[in-house]
Amino acid sequence: MATFLGWLWKVVQLKPQKSKLCGSVGGPRVTAQRIRLKDGRWLAYSETGVPKDIAKFKIILAHGFTGSRLDLLRPSPEMIEEMGVYMVCYDRAGQGESDLNPRKWLGSEALDVEEPADGLELGNKFYVVGTSMGGYVAWACLKYIPHRWRSFPKELSKEAYYKQAVGDKWVLRVAYYAPWLLNWWVNQSWLPSPTVI
């Protein structure tokens, strides 16, 4: 009897509906600003800060795994105004209201930053910030479009490095000088667990 019920359940079980693109016939309606990319996909984005034509700092934010275009950094309006910051965050490919990229690869992550930057007229150089898995996007930008990045102050990087716990500094050294040891370092149990990875 249990076998029969199991078989019946498999036969009757409902298949999930195929998802539909935002803005397509029968699909969810578009609620975000979107920009069309060269490959025909749409990328949804959200903006905040001072107008981009007077901004001193133009920042593109790449959200993490569970994030969206609404994951903008939230400094006080006074600070944004004083520093002249313009920020744009976008829904990464296949998330939120952005179309899926069936040919997604590391370089396409960088293009998903570069094309909207050009479409929104952010200029030749801009800053990229990646939170959580958005760090993957920032790394892709460093690898494939380094000429578009504003430089990161070396003294700030050094200062932040030396403020870390000793164990975290060691993990970063291992990751840099002996990446093959990194898996062991993260999974071993007799040394303190790293907080940077």
C-alpha positions in Angstrom: 0.0 0.0 0.0 2.8 2.4 0.9 4.5 1.7 -2.4 1.3 2.4 -4.3 0.8 5.7 -2.4 4.4 6.7 -3.1 4.0 5.9 -6.8 0.6 7.8 -6.9 2.3 10.8 -5.2 5.0 10.9 -7.9 2.5 10.7 -10.7 0.1 13.4 -9.2 2.8 15.7 -7.8 2.5 19.2 -9.3 5.4 20.5 -11.4 6.4 24.1 -10.6 5.4 26.6 -13.2 8.2 28.0 -15.4 9.2 31.4 -14.2 8.5 34.4 -16.4 10.6 37.4 -17.0 9.7 40.7 -15.3 7.7 42.8 -17.8 6.9 39.9 -20.1 3.3 38.9 -20.9 1.9 37.1 -17.8 5.1 37.9 -15.9 5.5 40.1 -12.8 5.3 43.8 -13.5 8.3 46.0 -13.5 8.7 48.2 -10.4 12.3 49.2 -10.7 14.4 51.5 -12.9 16.0 49.2 -15.5 18.7 49.6 -18.2 19.0 47.5 -21.3 22.4 45.8 -21.9 24.1 45.2 -25.2 23.1 41.5 -25.1 19.4 42.4 -24.8 19.0 41.7 -21.1 17.5 44.1 -18.6 19.3 45.1 -15.4 17.3 46.7 -12.6 19.0 49.3 -10.4 18.4 51.8 -7.6 20.1 55.1 -7.1 20.7 57.3 -4.1 22.9 60.3 -3.1 23.6 63.6 -4.7 23.0 64.1 -8.5 25.7 62.2 -10.4 26.8 65.2 -12.4 28.0 67.0 -9.2 29.1 63.8 -7.3 32.7 63.6 -6.1 32.4 59.8 -5.5 30.4 57.6 -7.9 30.0 54.2 -6.4 28.5 51.0 -7.8 27.4 48.5 -5.2 27.2 44.7 -5.9 24.9 42.9 -3.4 25.5 39.5 -1.8 23.7 36.2 -2.4 20.4 37.1 -0.7 20.5 40.8 -1.5 19.0 43.1 -4.1 19.3 46.5 -5.6 17.8 47.9 -2.4 20.9 46.9 -0.4 22.4 50.4 -0.7 24.7 51.6 2.0 22.8 53.8 4.4 25.0 56.7 5.6 23.2 59.8 6.9 21.9 62.2 4.3 24.2 64.9 5.8 27.2 62.7 5.2 26.2 61.9 1.6 25.7 65.6 0.9 28.9 66.7 2.6 31.1 64.1 0.8 29.3 64.3 -2.5 28.4 60.6 -2.9 26.3 59.1 -5.6 25.5 55.4 -5.3 23.9 52.9 -7.6 23.1 49.3 -6.7 21.8 46.8 -9.2 20.0 43.4 -9.1 22.7 40.9 -10.3 21.9 38.7 -13.3 18.9 36.4 -12.6 18.0 38.1 -9.2 15.3 40.5 -8.4 14.0 42.3 -11.6 17.2 41.6 -13.6 17.1 39.1 -16.4 19.0 35.8 -16.1 22.3 35.6 -18.0 22.5 32.1 -19.6 26.1 32.7 -20.6 27.2 33.9 -17.2 31.0 33.8 -16.4 33.4 35.9 -14.4 33.9 38.4 -17.2 30.2 38.9 -17.7 30.0 40.0 -14.0 32.4 42.9 -14.8 30.4 43.8 -18.0 27.2 43.9 -15.8 29.0 46.7 -13.9 30.7 48.5 -16.9 27.7 48.7 -19.2 25.3 50.3 -16.7 28.1 52.7 -15.7 28.3 53.8 -19.3 24.5 53.9 -19.7 24.1 56.0 -16.6 27.0 58.2 -17.7 29.2 57.7 -14.5 32.3 58.6 -16.4 35.5 56.7 -17.2 36.3 55.9 -13.5 34.1 54.9 -10.6 34.3 52.9 -7.4 33.0 49.4 -6.9 31.9 48.0 -3.6 30.9 44.3 -3.2 29.2 43.0 -0.1 29.4 39.3 0.8 29.2 37.4 -2.6 29.2 40.8 -4.3 33.0 40.7 -3.5 33.1 38.2 -6.4 31.8 41.0 -8.7 34.4 43.4 -7.3 37.1 40.9 -8.0 35.8 40.4 -11.6 36.0 44.2 -12.1 39.6 44.2 -10.8 40.5 41.4 -13.2 38.6 42.5 -16.4 38.1 46.2 -16.2 40.9 47.6 -13.9 41.2 50.7 -16.1 37.7 51.8 -14.9 38.4 51.7 -11.2 39.3 54.7 -9.1 42.4 53.9 -7.1 42.1 52.6 -3.6 44.3 54.6 -1.1 47.2 52.3 -0.2 47.6 53.8 3.3 43.9 53.0 4.0 44.4 49.4 3.0 47.5 49.1 5.1 45.8 50.7 8.1 42.8 48.4 7.8 45.1 45.3 7.5 47.0 46.2 10.7 43.8 46.7 12.7 42.8 43.1 12.2 43.3 40.3 14.7 46.6 38.4 14.4 44.9 35.2 13.3 43.1 37.0 10.5 46.3 38.6 9.2 47.9 35.1 9.1 44.9 33.7 7.1 45.3 36.5 4.6 49.0 35.8 4.3 48.2 32.1 3.8 45.6 32.9 1.1 48.1 35.2 -0.7 51.3 33.2 -0.4 50.0 29.6 -0.2 46.5 29.4 -1.5 46.6 25.6 -1.7 46.8 25.7 2.2 43.7 27.8 2.5 41.2 25.0 2.5 43.1 23.2 5.2 43.4 26.4 7.3 39.7 27.1 7.1 38.6 23.5 7.9 41.1 22.6 10.7 39.9 22.6 14.3 42.9 23.1 16.5 43.6 26.8 15.5 41.1 29.6 16.1 38.6 30.0 13.3 39.3 32.9 10.9 36.8 35.7 10.7 38.0 37.1 7.4 37.0 34.2 5.2 
